[in-house]
Amino acid sequence: QVQLVESGGGSVQAGGSLRLSCAASGYTASITYVGWFRQAPGKEREGVATIYLGGGSTYYADSVKGRFTISQDNAKNTVYLQMNSLKPEDTAMYYCAVKNSFTGGRFSNYNFWGQGTQVTVSS
């Protein structure tokens, strides 16, 4: 089992920045990938960014590429999502999730999820 706690959400104006944190506990040695996802009201959940903990390789959805950066701090068992140049369309509940396998696509087969942190961007 892995437990995840997100933090760092809030309300900002367009063009602003936020840094989300995802702290993991439990059987963290089993984690292969950490992903950030978001879901806006009335919309489907979408993958935002992933990071492979074994080597640090990252992947971003086109909608956030160049604005968001995912990173890891192994000593703290924490993954961050630095969000710059925020837009109103980035408003959503943001979730981190982990998987402990190499199966599925970049944003699939995640089996442990956090409770989410709200990000609101005003114009």
N, C-alpha and C positions, 0 to 999 in steps of 0.2 A: 504494500500500500504506500501511496505517496500523498502527502497533504500539501496543498498549495494555497498561499495567501497573497492576493494582489493588493497593492496600495498605490497611491500617487495620483489617482484621478481627481478631477475638479472641474471648475468652470474657468474658461479663458476666452479672450477675444481672438478673433481671426488674426492669424499671423503669430500668435503666441506659441509657447512651448510647454510641454509637460513631460515628466519622466515617470513611467510606470515601473513598479517593481513586482517581481513574482518570487516569493521566498518558498523554497521547497523543504520539506522534512519527511522523515520516514525512510523508505528504502530507495534513497536517491541514486545509489550506485547502479540501479537498473535503468535509469533514464537514458534514452538515446537522443531524442529530439524534444525541444521545448518550442511551443508555438504560442503566438498571440492571435486571438480571434476577436471579432467584434460583432455586435448585433444591434442594429437600430430598430426602433419600434416599427412594426409592420414589415420588416425586411428579414431575409434569411441571414443566418450567421455566415460570416465570411472570414477566411483566413487572411491575416495581415502580414505576419512575418514568422519565420522559423529559424532556429539555430541548432546545429548538430553539436552536441556537447563534446563529442570525441575529438573533433578537429576544429570547431569554430566556424564552419562554413554556414553561410546565411542565405536566406531567400526572402524576397519581398513581393507582395502583390503589386501590380502595376500602379494601383491607385495611391500607394504610399512611397513608392521607390523614389529615393533622393530626398525624402523628407523625414522618414523614420529610420532609426537604427536600433537593431537588436544586439545585445551584448551579454556576456556572462561574467560572473564573479564566482569562481569555483570555491574559493575560501568561505564565501558566505552562502553558498548554495542558492544563489539568486541570479535571476535573469532580468534584464532591464529592457524597456522599450522607450527610447528617447524619441519624442515626437516634436518636430519643429514645423514651422510654417503651417500651423493647424488651420483647417478650413471648417466651415459649418457642417459640411458633409462628413466630417470625421466624428461628429457627435454620435455616440453609441455607448453601450455597455461593453467594456473590454474584459476579456477572459484570457488567462493563461492556461495552458494545458500541456501535458507531457505524454509521451508514449515510450514504451520500453521494448519496442521492436523496430525492425527495419522494413516492415511490410506496409503496403499502401502508399498513397501519394503523399506529397509534402504536407497537405492539410487534412489527412485522413488517418484513422486508426488511433486517435488520441484517446487514452483510457482514464486519465485522471484530470479533473478540472477544478479550477478555483471558483470562488463565489462571484467574482466579477468586481470591477470598479468603474464608476460612471465617468465619462468624459463628455463635457458639454462645451461646444465652441459657438460663440455668438458672433454675429456679423456686425 
